[in-house]
Amino acid sequence: MSKYFEDIHLGEQADLGSYQFTAEEIIRFAAAYDPQPFHVDEARAADSHFGGLIASGWHTAAIWMKLMVAYQTRLARTRGLPEHGERPKMGPSPGFREMKWMAPVRAGDTIRYTSRVTEKIDLSSKP
């Protein structure tokens, strides 16, 4: 993480960037990690209840992580934090309290990702 705990404010929002999903990438990711027919086979996907190829929800979540890491790296550089040595510590991910895939992501769709601080908890035991 590139901010100290006391510098993080509730409601703070970050624009992580956007990402365009391609059919080839959707199929490649799903073949490795979520090989359901509507993710890996365009013909079978067309006959599914989705009516076409869609990205795995886990693919969309993985892209969020990719963009979050890139955002944190950019933020650290703009704040002049050293590449090595004393830096704010990053703990383990608290996980997902609530994740929903509200609509299918299709080949050619561009998704914009954001992150918002909704809660801060100062843990007595630091990981």
Backbone as XML, in Angstrom:
<?xml version="1.0"?>
<chain id="A" units="angstrom">
  <residue number="1" name="MET">
    <atom name="N" x="0.843" y="-1.170" z="0.000"/>
    <atom name="CA" x="0.000" y="0.000" z="0.000"/>
    <atom name="C" x="0.883" y="1.226" z="0.000"/>
  </residue>
  <residue number="2" name="SER">
    <atom name="N" x="0.413" y="2.272" z="-0.575"/>
    <atom name="CA" x="1.254" y="3.448" z="-0.693"/>
    <atom name="C" x="0.754" y="4.612" z="0.147"/>
  </residue>
  <residue number="3" name="LYS">
    <atom name="N" x="-0.109" y="4.348" z="1.132"/>
    <atom name="CA" x="-0.565" y="5.386" z="2.051"/>
    <atom name="C" x="-0.511" y="4.830" z="3.465"/>
  </residue>
  <residue number="4" name="TYR">
    <atom name="N" x="-0.262" y="5.709" z="4.397"/>
    <atom name="CA" x="-0.320" y="5.308" z="5.793"/>
    <atom name="C" x="-1.774" y="5.273" z="6.242"/>
  </residue>
  <residue number="5" name="PHE">
    <atom name="N" x="-2.053" y="4.469" z="7.254"/>
    <atom name="CA" x="-3.420" y="4.268" z="7.751"/>
    <atom name="C" x="-4.116" y="5.599" z="8.037"/>
  </residue>
  <residue number="6" name="GLU">
    <atom name="N" x="-3.409" y="6.504" z="8.712"/>
    <atom name="CA" x="-4.026" y="7.783" z="9.095"/>
    <atom name="C" x="-4.312" y="8.690" z="7.894"/>
  </residue>
  <residue number="7" name="ASP">
    <atom name="N" x="-3.725" y="8.388" z="6.755"/>
    <atom name="CA" x="-3.956" y="9.191" z="5.546"/>
    <atom name="C" x="-5.095" y="8.660" z="4.687"/>
  </residue>
  <residue number="8" name="ILE">
    <atom name="N" x="-5.705" y="7.580" z="5.106"/>
    <atom name="CA" x="-6.825" y="6.990" z="4.366"/>
    <atom name="C" x="-8.119" y="7.478" z="5.000"/>
  </residue>
  <residue number="9" name="HIS">
    <atom name="N" x="-9.027" y="8.001" z="4.190"/>
    <atom name="CA" x="-10.260" y="8.596" z="4.700"/>
    <atom name="C" x="-11.486" y="7.865" z="4.167"/>
  </residue>
  <residue number="10" name="LEU">
    <atom name="N" x="-12.486" y="7.714" z="5.034"/>
    <atom name="CA" x="-13.738" y="7.084" z="4.623"/>
    <atom name="C" x="-14.353" y="7.852" z="3.460"/>
  </residue>
  <residue number="11" name="GLY">
    <atom name="N" x="-14.864" y="7.118" z="2.501"/>
    <atom name="CA" x="-15.478" y="7.729" z="1.327"/>
    <atom name="C" x="-14.495" y="8.029" z="0.209"/>
  </residue>
  <residue number="12" name="GLU">
    <atom name="N" x="-13.217" y="7.949" z="0.506"/>
    <atom name="CA" x="-12.187" y="8.202" z="-0.500"/>
    <atom name="C" x="-12.374" y="7.224" z="-1.657"/>
  </residue>
  <residue number="13" name="GLN">
    <atom name="N" x="-12.296" y="7.744" z="-2.864"/>
    <atom name="CA" x="-12.498" y="6.893" z="-4.040"/>
    <atom name="C" x="-11.339" y="7.068" z="-5.005"/>
  </residue>
  <residue number="14" name="ALA">
    <atom name="N" x="-10.963" y="5.984" z="-5.640"/>
    <atom name="CA" x="-9.872" y="6.004" z="-6.614"/>
    <atom name="C" x="-10.370" y="5.443" z="-7.938"/>
  </residue>
  <residue number="15" name="ASP">
    <atom name="N" x="-10.007" y="6.101" z="-9.013"/>
    <atom name="CA" x="-10.290" y="5.609" z="-10.361"/>
    <atom name="C" x="-9.104" y="4.743" z="-10.763"/>
  </residue>
  <residue number="16" name="LEU">
    <atom name="N" x="-9.330" y="3.449" z="-10.875"/>
    <atom name="CA" x="-8.241" y="2.516" z="-11.164"/>
    <atom name="C" x="-7.942" y="2.393" z="-12.648"/>
  </residue>
  <residue number="17" name="GLY">
    <atom name="N" x="-8.873" y="2.802" z="-13.483"/>
    <atom name="CA" x="-8.680" y="2.704" z="-14.923"/>
    <atom name="C" x="-9.739" y="1.826" z="-15.557"/>
  </residue>
  <residue number="18" name="SER">
    <atom name="N" x="-9.589" y="1.621" z="-16.834"/>
    <atom name="CA" x="-10.562" y="0.804" z="-17.562"/>
    <atom name="C" x="-9.835" y="-0.300" z="-18.321"/>
  </residue>
  <residue number="19" name="TYR">
    <atom name="N" x="-10.622" y="-1.271" z="-18.753"/>
    <atom name="CA" x="-10.055" y="-2.440" z="-19.422"/>
    <atom name="C" x="-11.051" y="-2.961" z="-20.443"/>
  </residue>
  <residue number="20" name="GLN">
    <atom name="N" x="-10.561" y="-3.255" z="-21.645"/>
    <atom name="CA" x="-11.425" y="-3.826" z="-22.682"/>
    <atom name="C" x="-11.163" y="-5.331" z="-22.779"/>
  </residue>
  <residue number="21" name="PHE">
    <atom name="N" x="-12.233" y="-6.099" z="-22.702"/>
    <atom name="CA" x="-12.162" y="-7.558" z="-22.764"/>
    <atom name="C" x="-12.290" y="-8.022" z="-24.212"/>
  </residue>
  <residue number="22" name="THR">
    <atom name="N" x="-11.416" y="-8.946" z="-24.617"/>
    <atom name="CA" x="-11.478" y="-9.506" z="-25.967"/>
    <atom name="C" x="-11.956" y="-10.954" z="-25.887"/>
  </residue>
  <residue number="23" name="ALA">
    <atom name="N" x="-12.504" y="-11.444" z="-26.982"/>
    <atom name="CA" x="-12.978" y="-12.829" z="-27.026"/>
    <atom name="C" x="-11.827" y="-13.799" z="-26.763"/>
  </residue>
  <residue number="24" name="GLU">
    <atom name="N" x="-10.683" y="-13.542" z="-27.367"/>
    <atom name="CA" x="-9.534" y="-14.433" z="-27.208"/>
    <atom name="C" x="-9.096" y="-14.512" z="-25.748"/>
  </residue>
  <residue number="25" name="GLU">
    <atom name="N" x="-9.059" y="-13.365" z="-25.088"/>
    <atom name="CA" x="-8.636" y="-13.326" z="-23.693"/>
    <atom name="C" x="-9.671" y="-13.993" z="-22.783"/>
  </residue>
  <residue number="26" name="ILE">
    <atom name="N" x="-10.945" y="-13.766" z="-23.054"/>
    <atom name="CA" x="-12.018" y="-14.396" z="-22.278"/>
    <atom name="C" x="-11.882" y="-15.916" z="-22.345"/>
  </residue>
  <residue number="27" name="ILE">
    <atom name="N" x="-11.681" y="-16.431" z="-23.545"/>
    <atom name="CA" x="-11.557" y="-17.880" z="-23.738"/>
    <atom name="C" x="-10.298" y="-18.419" z="-23.064"/>
  </residue>
  <residue number="28" name="ARG">
    <atom name="N" x="-9.172" y="-17.726" z="-23.223"/>
    <atom name="CA" x="-7.901" y="-18.177" z="-22.639"/>
    <atom name="C" x="-7.987" y="-18.229" z="-21.101"/>
  </residue>
  <residue number="29" name="PHE">
    <atom name="N" x="-8.518" y="-17.172" z="-20.489"/>
    <atom name="CA" x="-8.641" y="-17.162" z="-19.027"/>
    <atom name="C" x="-9.564" y="-18.286" z="-18.560"/>
  </residue>
  <residue number="30" name="ALA">
    <atom name="N" x="-10.720" y="-18.385" z="-19.187"/>
    <atom name="CA" x="-11.714" y="-19.379" z="-18.764"/>
    <atom name="C" x="-11.224" y="-20.809" z="-18.984"/>
  </residue>
  <residue number="31" name="ALA">
    <atom name="N" x="-10.505" y="-21.043" z="-20.067"/>
    <atom name="CA" x="-9.986" y="-22.390" z="-20.323"/>
    <atom name="C" x="-9.085" y="-22.838" z="-19.173"/>
  </residue>
  <residue number="32" name="ALA">
    <atom name="N" x="-8.365" y="-21.895" z="-18.591"/>
    <atom name="CA" x="-7.456" y="-22.224" z="-17.493"/>
    <atom name="C" x="-8.141" y="-22.255" z="-16.131"/>
  </residue>
  <residue number="33" name="TYR">
    <atom name="N" x="-9.142" y="-21.379" z="-15.909"/>
    <atom name="CA" x="-9.644" y="-21.188" z="-14.547"/>
    <atom name="C" x="-11.155" y="-21.337" z="-14.341"/>
  </residue>
  <residue number="34" name="ASP">
    <atom name="N" x="-11.948" y="-21.282" z="-15.391"/>
    <atom name="CA" x="-13.412" y="-21.355" z="-15.232"/>
    <atom name="C" x="-14.023" y="-21.901" z="-16.521"/>
  </residue>
  <residue number="35" name="PRO">
    <atom name="N" x="-13.732" y="-23.171" z="-16.854"/>
    <atom name="CA" x="-14.058" y="-23.711" z="-18.177"/>
    <atom name="C" x="-15.531" y="-24.088" z="-18.386"/>
  </residue>
  <residue number="36" name="GLN">
    <atom name="N" x="-16.394" y="-23.136" z="-18.182"/>
    <atom name="CA" x="-17.808" y="-23.370" z="-18.474"/>
    <atom name="C" x="-18.061" y="-23.041" z="-19.946"/>
  </residue>
  <residue number="37" name="PRO">
    <atom name="N" x="-19.001" y="-23.728" z="-20.594"/>
    <atom name="CA" x="-19.218" y="-23.563" z="-22.040"/>
    <atom name="C" x="-19.449" y="-22.119" z="-22.491"/>
  </residue>
  <residue number="38" name="PHE">
    <atom name="N" x="-20.151" y="-21.329" z="-21.707"/>
    <atom name="CA" x="-20.435" y="-19.945" z="-22.122"/>
    <atom name="C" x="-19.237" y="-19.018" z="-21.961"/>
  </residue>
  <residue number="39" name="HIS">
    <atom name="N" x="-18.118" y="-19.549" z="-21.412"/>
    <atom name="CA" x="-16.866" y="-18.799" z="-21.323"/>
    <atom name="C" x="-15.839" y="-19.251" z="-22.364"/>
  </residue>
  <residue number="40" name="VAL">
    <atom name="N" x="-15.945" y="-20.500" z="-22.839"/>
    <atom name="CA" x="-14.865" y="-21.052" z="-23.667"/>
    <atom name="C" x="-15.263" y="-21.429" z="-25.091"/>
  </residue>
  <residue number="41" name="ASP">
    <atom name="N" x="-16.548" y="-21.492" z="-25.380"/>
    <atom name="CA" x="-16.999" y="-21.968" z="-26.692"/>
    <atom name="C" x="-18.059" y="-21.013" z="-27.240"/>
  </residue>
  <residue number="42" name="GLU">
    <atom name="N" x="-17.700" y="-20.258" z="-28.270"/>
    <atom name="CA" x="-18.615" y="-19.235" z="-28.793"/>
    <atom name="C" x="-19.926" y="-19.826" z="-29.295"/>
  </residue>
  <residue number="43" name="ALA">
    <atom name="N" x="-19.874" y="-20.987" z="-29.952"/>
    <atom name="CA" x="-21.102" y="-21.598" z="-30.476"/>
    <atom name="C" x="-22.014" y="-22.047" z="-29.336"/>
  </residue>
  <residue number="44" name="ARG">
    <atom name="N" x="-21.445" y="-22.718" z="-28.352"/>
    <atom name="CA" x="-22.258" y="-23.165" z="-27.211"/>
    <atom name="C" x="-22.729" y="-21.976" z="-26.375"/>
  </residue>
  <residue number="45" name="ALA">
    <atom name="N" x="-21.911" y="-20.939" z="-26.302"/>
    <atom name="CA" x="-22.307" y="-19.732" z="-25.567"/>
    <atom name="C" x="-23.511" y="-19.068" z="-26.228"/>
  </residue>
  <residue number="46" name="ALA">
    <atom name="N" x="-23.550" y="-19.098" z="-27.565"/>
    <atom name="CA" x="-24.676" y="-18.502" z="-28.293"/>
    <atom name="C" x="-25.982" y="-19.213" z="-27.961"/>
  </residue>
  <residue number="47" name="ASP">
    <atom name="N" x="-25.906" y="-20.506" z="-27.664"/>
    <atom name="CA" x="-27.099" y="-21.284" z="-27.312"/>
    <atom name="C" x="-27.421" y="-21.238" z="-25.818"/>
  </residue>
  <residue number="48" name="SER">
    <atom name="N" x="-26.587" y="-20.585" z="-25.030"/>
    <atom name="CA" x="-26.811" y="-20.527" z="-23.580"/>
    <atom name="C" x="-27.803" y="-19.416" z="-23.239"/>
  </residue>
  <residue number="49" name="HIS">
    <atom name="N" x="-28.184" y="-19.346" z="-21.991"/>
    <atom name="CA" x="-29.092" y="-18.292" z="-21.543"/>
    <atom name="C" x="-28.455" y="-16.904" z="-21.634"/>
  </residue>
  <residue number="50" name="PHE">
    <atom name="N" x="-27.128" y="-16.830" z="-21.837"/>
    <atom name="CA" x="-26.457" y="-15.544" z="-22.028"/>
    <atom name="C" x="-26.511" y="-15.076" z="-23.482"/>
  </residue>
  <residue number="51" name="GLY">
    <atom name="N" x="-26.742" y="-15.998" z="-24.399"/>
    <atom name="CA" x="-26.845" y="-15.640" z="-25.808"/>
    <atom name="C" x="-25.530" y="-15.285" z="-26.468"/>
  </residue>
  <residue number="52" name="GLY">
    <atom name="N" x="-24.421" y="-15.580" z="-25.823"/>
    <atom name="CA" x="-23.110" y="-15.293" z="-26.397"/>
    <atom name="C" x="-22.017" y="-15.461" z="-25.360"/>
  </residue>
  <residue number="53" name="LEU">
    <atom name="N" x="-20.803" y="-15.354" z="-25.826"/>
    <atom name="CA" x="-19.618" y="-15.516" z="-24.988"/>
    <atom name="C" x="-19.573" y="-14.423" z="-23.922"/>
  </residue>
  <residue number="54" name="ILE">
    <atom name="N" x="-19.297" y="-14.820" z="-22.681"/>
    <atom name="CA" x="-19.128" y="-13.848" z="-21.596"/>
    <atom name="C" x="-17.875" y="-14.172" z="-20.795"/>
  </residue>
  <residue number="55" name="ALA">
    <atom name="N" x="-17.320" y="-13.141" z="-20.174"/>
    <atom name="CA" x="-16.138" y="-13.313" z="-19.327"/>
    <atom name="C" x="-16.528" y="-13.956" z="-18.006"/>
  </residue>
  <residue number="56" name="SER">
    <atom name="N" x="-15.642" y="-14.760" z="-17.480"/>
    <atom name="CA" x="-15.810" y="-15.295" z="-16.134"/>
    <atom name="C" x="-15.813" y="-14.130" z="-15.143"/>
  </residue>
  <residue number="57" name="GLY">
    <atom name="N" x="-16.639" y="-14.234" z="-14.125"/>
    <atom name="CA" x="-16.612" y="-13.216" z="-13.076"/>
    <atom name="C" x="-15.245" y="-13.132" z="-12.417"/>
  </residue>
  <residue number="58" name="TRP">
    <atom name="N" x="-14.579" y="-14.283" z="-12.309"/>
    <atom name="CA" x="-13.239" y="-14.298" z="-11.714"/>
    <atom name="C" x="-12.238" y="-13.585" z="-12.609"/>
  </residue>
  <residue number="59" name="HIS">
    <atom name="N" x="-12.461" y="-13.599" z="-13.899"/>
    <atom name="CA" x="-11.618" y="-12.851" z="-14.833"/>
    <atom name="C" x="-11.770" y="-11.357" z="-14.557"/>
  </residue>
  <residue number="60" name="THR">
    <atom name="N" x="-13.010" y="-10.906" z="-14.400"/>
    <atom name="CA" x="-13.232" y="-9.479" z="-14.135"/>
    <atom name="C" x="-12.612" y="-9.080" z="-12.796"/>
  </residue>
  <residue number="61" name="ALA">
    <atom name="N" x="-12.663" y="-9.975" z="-11.804"/>
    <atom name="CA" x="-12.044" y="-9.692" z="-10.507"/>
    <atom name="C" x="-10.520" y="-9.658" z="-10.621"/>
  </residue>
  <residue number="62" name="ALA">
    <atom name="N" x="-9.942" y="-10.547" z="-11.421"/>
    <atom name="CA" x="-8.488" y="-10.566" z="-11.615"/>
    <atom name="C" x="-8.009" y="-9.279" z="-12.283"/>
  </residue>
  <residue number="63" name="ILE">
    <atom name="N" x="-8.798" y="-8.757" z="-13.210"/>
    <atom name="CA" x="-8.435" y="-7.494" z="-13.859"/>
    <atom name="C" x="-8.492" y="-6.355" z="-12.845"/>
  </residue>
  <residue number="64" name="TRP">
    <atom name="N" x="-9.479" y="-6.389" z="-11.936"/>
    <atom name="CA" x="-9.521" y="-5.379" z="-10.869"/>
    <atom name="C" x="-8.203" y="-5.399" z="-10.093"/>
  </residue>
  <residue number="65" name="MET">
    <atom name="N" x="-7.727" y="-6.595" z="-9.720"/>
    <atom name="CA" x="-6.482" y="-6.698" z="-8.957"/>
    <atom name="C" x="-5.308" y="-6.149" z="-9.758"/>
  </residue>
  <residue number="66" name="LYS">
    <atom name="N" x="-5.253" y="-6.480" z="-11.039"/>
    <atom name="CA" x="-4.177" y="-5.974" z="-11.900"/>
    <atom name="C" x="-4.169" y="-4.448" z="-11.902"/>
  </residue>
  <residue number="67" name="LEU">
    <atom name="N" x="-5.342" y="-3.840" z="-12.062"/>
    <atom name="CA" x="-5.437" y="-2.381" z="-12.103"/>
    <atom name="C" x="-5.174" y="-1.762" z="-10.735"/>
  </residue>
  <residue number="68" name="MET">
    <atom name="N" x="-5.572" y="-2.435" z="-9.656"/>
    <atom name="CA" x="-5.318" y="-1.926" z="-8.305"/>
    <atom name="C" x="-3.822" y="-1.895" z="-8.017"/>
  </residue>
  <residue number="69" name="VAL">
    <atom name="N" x="-3.110" y="-2.948" z="-8.376"/>
    <atom name="CA" x="-1.660" y="-2.981" z="-8.159"/>
    <atom name="C" x="-0.979" y="-1.884" z="-8.980"/>
  </residue>
  <residue number="70" name="ALA">
    <atom name="N" x="-1.393" y="-1.700" z="-10.222"/>
    <atom name="CA" x="-0.821" y="-0.640" z="-11.064"/>
    <atom name="C" x="-1.106" y="0.735" z="-10.462"/>
  </residue>
  <residue number="71" name="TYR">
    <atom name="N" x="-2.319" y="0.935" z="-9.956"/>
    <atom name="CA" x="-2.685" y="2.208" z="-9.320"/>
    <atom name="C" x="-1.813" y="2.464" z="-8.090"/>
  </residue>
  <residue number="72" name="GLN">
    <atom name="N" x="-1.660" y="1.460" z="-7.233"/>
    <atom name="CA" x="-0.852" y="1.615" z="-6.022"/>
    <atom name="C" x="0.610" y="1.916" z="-6.365"/>
  </residue>
  <residue number="73" name="THR">
    <atom name="N" x="1.115" y="1.288" z="-7.413"/>
    <atom name="CA" x="2.492" y="1.541" z="-7.849"/>
    <atom name="C" x="2.642" y="2.978" z="-8.331"/>
  </residue>
  <residue number="74" name="ARG">
    <atom name="N" x="1.687" y="3.446" z="-9.147"/>
    <atom name="CA" x="1.722" y="4.846" z="-9.614"/>
    <atom name="C" x="1.637" y="5.815" z="-8.442"/>
  </residue>
  <residue number="75" name="LEU">
    <atom name="N" x="0.759" y="5.536" z="-7.498"/>
    <atom name="CA" x="0.585" y="6.403" z="-6.339"/>
    <atom name="C" x="1.865" y="6.474" z="-5.518"/>
  </residue>
  <residue number="76" name="ALA">
    <atom name="N" x="2.511" y="5.350" z="-5.315"/>
    <atom name="CA" x="3.768" y="5.326" z="-4.558"/>
    <atom name="C" x="4.827" y="6.177" z="-5.246"/>
  </residue>
  <residue number="77" name="ARG">
    <atom name="N" x="4.899" y="6.087" z="-6.557"/>
    <atom name="CA" x="5.894" y="6.876" z="-7.301"/>
    <atom name="C" x="5.600" y="8.367" z="-7.214"/>
  </residue>
  <residue number="78" name="THR">
    <atom name="N" x="4.333" y="8.756" z="-7.330"/>
    <atom name="CA" x="3.997" y="10.184" z="-7.279"/>
    <atom name="C" x="4.214" y="10.760" z="-5.888"/>
  </residue>
  <residue number="79" name="ARG">
    <atom name="N" x="4.171" y="9.926" z="-4.867"/>
    <atom name="CA" x="4.406" y="10.384" z="-3.497"/>
    <atom name="C" x="5.891" y="10.325" z="-3.138"/>
  </residue>
  <residue number="80" name="GLY">
    <atom name="N" x="6.707" y="9.891" z="-4.078"/>
    <atom name="CA" x="8.141" y="9.846" z="-3.840"/>
    <atom name="C" x="8.572" y="8.773" z="-2.856"/>
  </residue>
  <residue number="81" name="LEU">
    <atom name="N" x="7.767" y="7.741" z="-2.707"/>
    <atom name="CA" x="8.143" y="6.665" z="-1.791"/>
    <atom name="C" x="9.259" y="5.830" z="-2.410"/>
  </residue>
  <residue number="82" name="PRO">
    <atom name="N" x="10.192" y="5.392" z="-1.598"/>
    <atom name="CA" x="11.311" y="4.613" z="-2.137"/>
    <atom name="C" x="10.852" y="3.249" z="-2.644"/>
  </residue>
  <residue number="83" name="GLU">
    <atom name="N" x="11.577" y="2.749" z="-3.619"/>
    <atom name="CA" x="11.281" y="1.415" z="-4.135"/>
    <atom name="C" x="11.587" y="0.347" z="-3.088"/>
  </residue>
  <residue number="84" name="HIS">
    <atom name="N" x="12.586" y="0.607" z="-2.245"/>
    <atom name="CA" x="12.995" y="-0.335" z="-1.202"/>
    <atom name="C" x="13.147" y="0.437" z="0.101"/>
  </residue>
  <residue number="85" name="GLY">
    <atom name="N" x="13.204" y="-0.275" z="1.190"/>
    <atom name="CA" x="13.398" y="0.374" z="2.483"/>
    <atom name="C" x="12.079" y="0.718" z="3.143"/>
  </residue>
  <residue number="86" name="GLU">
    <atom name="N" x="12.078" y="1.761" z="3.949"/>
    <atom name="CA" x="10.908" y="2.137" z="4.750"/>
    <atom name="C" x="9.757" y="2.613" z="3.872"/>
  </residue>
  <residue number="87" name="ARG">
    <atom name="N" x="8.667" y="1.880" z="3.951"/>
    <atom name="CA" x="7.443" y="2.211" z="3.214"/>
    <atom name="C" x="6.261" y="1.810" z="4.080"/>
  </residue>
  <residue number="88" name="PRO">
    <atom name="N" x="5.097" y="2.362" z="3.799"/>
    <atom name="CA" x="3.910" y="1.882" z="4.510"/>
    <atom name="C" x="3.756" y="0.380" z="4.280"/>
  </residue>
  <residue number="89" name="LYS">
    <atom name="N" x="3.319" y="-0.316" z="5.295"/>
    <atom name="CA" x="3.169" y="-1.769" z="5.201"/>
    <atom name="C" x="1.812" y="-2.136" z="4.622"/>
  </residue>
  <residue number="90" name="MET">
    <atom name="N" x="1.806" y="-3.161" z="3.815"/>
    <atom name="CA" x="0.564" y="-3.660" z="3.239"/>
    <atom name="C" x="0.265" y="-5.005" z="3.875"/>
  </residue>
  <residue number="91" name="GLY">
    <atom name="N" x="-0.921" y="-5.125" z="4.423"/>
    <atom name="CA" x="-1.313" y="-6.378" z="5.050"/>
    <atom name="C" x="-2.034" y="-7.263" z="4.062"/>
  </residue>
  <residue number="92" name="PRO">
    <atom name="N" x="-2.492" y="-8.399" z="4.539"/>
    <atom name="CA" x="-3.231" y="-9.297" z="3.657"/>
    <atom name="C" x="-4.571" y="-8.680" z="3.275"/>
  </residue>
  <residue number="93" name="SER">
    <atom name="N" x="-5.091" y="-9.104" z="2.167"/>
    <atom name="CA" x="-6.409" y="-8.642" z="1.748"/>
    <atom name="C" x="-7.437" y="-9.091" z="2.775"/>
  </residue>
  <residue number="94" name="PRO">
    <atom name="N" x="-8.368" y="-8.200" z="3.124"/>
    <atom name="CA" x="-9.418" y="-8.616" z="4.054"/>
    <atom name="C" x="-10.438" y="-9.539" z="3.404"/>
  </residue>
  <residue number="95" name="GLY">
    <atom name="N" x="-10.294" y="-9.784" z="2.128"/>
    <atom name="CA" x="-11.227" y="-10.660" z="1.421"/>
    <atom name="C" x="-12.422" y="-9.886" z="0.889"/>
  </residue>
  <residue number="96" name="PHE">
    <atom name="N" x="-13.420" y="-10.621" z="0.490"/>
    <atom name="CA" x="-14.624" y="-10.011" z="-0.056"/>
    <atom name="C" x="-15.773" y="-10.197" z="0.919"/>
  </residue>
  <residue number="97" name="ARG">
    <atom name="N" x="-16.373" y="-9.126" z="1.286"/>
    <atom name="CA" x="-17.569" y="-9.222" z="2.108"/>
    <atom name="C" x="-18.782" y="-9.409" z="1.208"/>
  </residue>
  <residue number="98" name="GLU">
    <atom name="N" x="-18.733" y="-8.750" z="0.081"/>
    <atom name="CA" x="-19.866" y="-8.814" z="-0.837"/>
    <atom name="C" x="-19.339" y="-8.623" z="-2.260"/>
  </residue>
  <residue number="99" name="MET">
    <atom name="N" x="-19.547" y="-9.608" z="-3.092"/>
    <atom name="CA" x="-19.169" y="-9.488" z="-4.496"/>
    <atom name="C" x="-20.351" y="-9.951" z="-5.329"/>
  </residue>
  <residue number="100" name="LYS">
    <atom name="N" x="-20.728" y="-9.116" z="-6.272"/>
    <atom name="CA" x="-21.852" y="-9.461" z="-7.143"/>
    <atom name="C" x="-21.468" y="-9.176" z="-8.586"/>
  </residue>
  <residue number="101" name="TRP">
    <atom name="N" x="-21.872" y="-10.063" z="-9.450"/>
    <atom name="CA" x="-21.713" y="-9.846" z="-10.874"/>
    <atom name="C" x="-23.100" y="-9.495" z="-11.405"/>
  </residue>
  <residue number="102" name="MET">
    <atom name="N" x="-23.325" y="-8.210" z="-11.616"/>
    <atom name="CA" x="-24.662" y="-7.704" z="-11.922"/>
    <atom name="C" x="-25.069" y="-7.909" z="-13.380"/>
  </residue>
  <residue number="103" name="ALA">
    <atom name="N" x="-24.111" y="-7.930" z="-14.271"/>
    <atom name="CA" x="-24.413" y="-8.094" z="-15.694"/>
    <atom name="C" x="-23.227" y="-8.779" z="-16.356"/>
  </residue>
  <residue number="104" name="PRO">
    <atom name="N" x="-23.483" y="-9.572" z="-17.393"/>
    <atom name="CA" x="-22.368" y="-10.242" z="-18.067"/>
    <atom name="C" x="-21.446" y="-9.250" z="-18.771"/>
  </residue>
  <residue number="105" name="VAL">
    <atom name="N" x="-20.165" y="-9.583" z="-18.774"/>
    <atom name="CA" x="-19.167" y="-8.813" z="-19.512"/>
    <atom name="C" x="-18.889" y="-9.578" z="-20.793"/>
  </residue>
  <residue number="106" name="ARG">
    <atom name="N" x="-19.087" y="-8.912" z="-21.908"/>
    <atom name="CA" x="-18.958" y="-9.550" z="-23.219"/>
    <atom name="C" x="-17.702" y="-9.070" z="-23.938"/>
  </residue>
  <residue number="107" name="ALA">
    <atom name="N" x="-17.288" y="-9.838" z="-24.920"/>
    <atom name="CA" x="-16.136" y="-9.452" z="-25.739"/>
    <atom name="C" x="-16.404" y="-8.074" z="-26.332"/>
  </residue>
  <residue number="108" name="GLY">
    <atom name="N" x="-15.417" y="-7.207" z="-26.231"/>
    <atom name="CA" x="-15.538" y="-5.842" z="-26.726"/>
    <atom name="C" x="-15.979" y="-4.847" z="-25.666"/>
  </residue>
  <residue number="109" name="ASP">
    <atom name="N" x="-16.506" y="-5.331" z="-24.535"/>
    <atom name="CA" x="-16.916" y="-4.427" z="-23.456"/>
    <atom name="C" x="-15.693" y="-3.807" z="-22.798"/>
  </residue>
  <residue number="110" name="THR">
    <atom name="N" x="-15.810" y="-2.532" z="-22.461"/>
    <atom name="CA" x="-14.789" y="-1.839" z="-21.688"/>
    <atom name="C" x="-15.382" y="-1.542" z="-20.317"/>
  </residue>
  <residue number="111" name="ILE">
    <atom name="N" x="-14.705" y="-1.998" z="-19.290"/>
    <atom name="CA" x="-15.173" y="-1.855" z="-17.916"/>
    <atom name="C" x="-14.273" y="-0.866" z="-17.185"/>
  </residue>
  <residue number="112" name="ARG">
    <atom name="N" x="-14.880" y="0.076" z="-16.474"/>
    <atom name="CA" x="-14.141" y="1.030" z="-15.645"/>
    <atom name="C" x="-14.188" y="0.524" z="-14.206"/>
  </residue>
  <residue number="113" name="TYR">
    <atom name="N" x="-13.035" y="0.533" z="-13.565"/>
    <atom name="CA" x="-12.904" y="0.038" z="-12.199"/>
    <atom name="C" x="-12.613" y="1.191" z="-11.242"/>
  </residue>
  <residue number="114" name="THR">
    <atom name="N" x="-13.238" y="1.148" z="-10.073"/>
    <atom name="CA" x="-12.970" y="2.114" z="-9.011"/>
    <atom name="C" x="-12.834" y="1.361" z="-7.692"/>
  </residue>
  <residue number="115" name="SER">
    <atom name="N" x="-12.288" y="2.043" z="-6.717"/>
    <atom name="CA" x="-12.177" y="1.496" z="-5.371"/>
    <atom name="C" x="-12.590" y="2.594" z="-4.400"/>
  </residue>
  <residue number="116" name="ARG">
    <atom name="N" x="-13.368" y="2.239" z="-3.373"/>
    <atom name="CA" x="-13.838" y="3.230" z="-2.404"/>
    <atom name="C" x="-13.630" y="2.694" z="-0.991"/>
  </residue>
  <residue number="117" name="VAL">
    <atom name="N" x="-13.148" y="3.558" z="-0.109"/>
    <atom name="CA" x="-12.953" y="3.199" z="1.293"/>
    <atom name="C" x="-14.306" y="3.281" z="1.992"/>
  </residue>
  <residue number="118" name="THR">
    <atom name="N" x="-14.753" y="2.159" z="2.535"/>
    <atom name="CA" x="-16.043" y="2.126" z="3.229"/>
    <atom name="C" x="-15.889" y="1.880" z="4.727"/>
  </residue>
  <residue number="119" name="GLU">
    <atom name="N" x="-14.687" y="1.456" z="5.147"/>
    <atom name="CA" x="-14.484" y="1.135" z="6.556"/>
    <atom name="C" x="-12.987" y="1.107" z="6.847"/>
  </residue>
  <residue number="120" name="LYS">
    <atom name="N" x="-12.610" y="1.491" z="8.060"/>
    <atom name="CA" x="-11.230" y="1.389" z="8.537"/>
    <atom name="C" x="-11.254" y="0.683" z="9.884"/>
  </residue>
  <residue number="121" name="ILE">
    <atom name="N" x="-10.390" y="-0.305" z="10.035"/>
    <atom name="CA" x="-10.292" y="-1.020" z="11.302"/>
    <atom name="C" x="-8.817" y="-1.090" z="11.686"/>
  </residue>
  <residue number="122" name="ASP">
    <atom name="N" x="-8.476" y="-0.511" z="12.819"/>
    <atom name="CA" x="-7.106" y="-0.567" z="13.326"/>
    <atom name="C" x="-6.970" y="-1.858" z="14.123"/>
  </residue>
  <residue number="123" name="LEU">
    <atom name="N" x="-6.287" y="-2.830" z="13.558"/>
    <atom name="CA" x="-6.149" y="-4.142" z="14.193"/>
    <atom name="C" x="-5.105" y="-4.102" z="15.304"/>
  </residue>
  <residue number="124" name="SER">
    <atom name="N" x="-5.416" y="-4.738" z="16.415"/>
    <atom name="CA" x="-4.452" y="-4.793" z="17.512"/>
    <atom name="C" x="-3.309" y="-5.748" z="17.185"/>
  </residue>
  <residue number="125" name="SER">
    <atom name="N" x="-3.599" y="-6.783" z="16.417"/>
    <atom name="CA" x="-2.541" y="-7.701" z="15.984"/>
    <atom name="C" x="-2.220" y="-7.402" z="14.532"/>
  </residue>
  <residue number="126" name="LYS">
    <atom name="N" x="-1.033" y="-6.945" z="14.301"/>
    <atom name="CA" x="-0.606" y="-6.590" z="12.945"/>
    <atom name="C" x="-0.083" y="-7.841" z="12.248"/>
  </residue>
  <residue number="127" name="PRO">
    <atom name="N" x="-0.579" y="-8.119" z="11.047"/>
    <atom name="CA" x="-0.088" y="-9.312" z="10.334"/>
    <atom name="C" x="1.361" y="-9.173" z="9.931"/>
  </residue>
</chain>
